[in-house]
Amino acid sequence: MITTSGRHHADLGVPLAKAIDAYRAGGRFIWEALVAEAHATRSLSSEALVRAASRIWLILDDFTDAMADAYRDAVAERIVAQEHERSALVAALLEGRITENETLWEAAEMLRISAAGDRSSWSPRRCRRPAGRRSPRWKRGCGRSTCRQPGD
């Protein structure tokens, strides 16, 4: 259940520090409820409260560690999946499997490649095959001489 909570917080994008703070707030609530009950009923001695506090904080630490580990695992898995997706997208671009202009721009956006700025960065280009030309070069991608930026 604790690991599910950690993964859930990661999936929601809750910062780990905030999730840990929530566990601390829960521990403080439990402690304050225990102290209030002990004072109201006079059922626990000071020594028993100290022992209870030690156990509460140890359990809270264990729960928080398990939740944080699950959180980190979920984030790491998401990063690996995103990197696999980016790698596949780059491979598709380099192999010329993405040829539609809109799809090229969407791929550039997904890869966070800017079409603005200096020309040393890559930007997708619209390619036109010369009339009657069907060489393998045109199957792989565009030739430099017939590529142009949108708006050119």
Secondary structure as UniProt FT lines:
FT   HELIX           2..12
FT   HELIX           16..41
FT   HELIX           46..94
FT   TURN            95..96
FT   HELIX           101..110
FT   TURN            111..112
FT   TURN            119..120
FT   STRAND          126..127
FT   TURN            131..132
FT   HELIX           136..140
FT   HELIX           144..146
FT   STRAND          147..148
FT   TURN            150..151
//
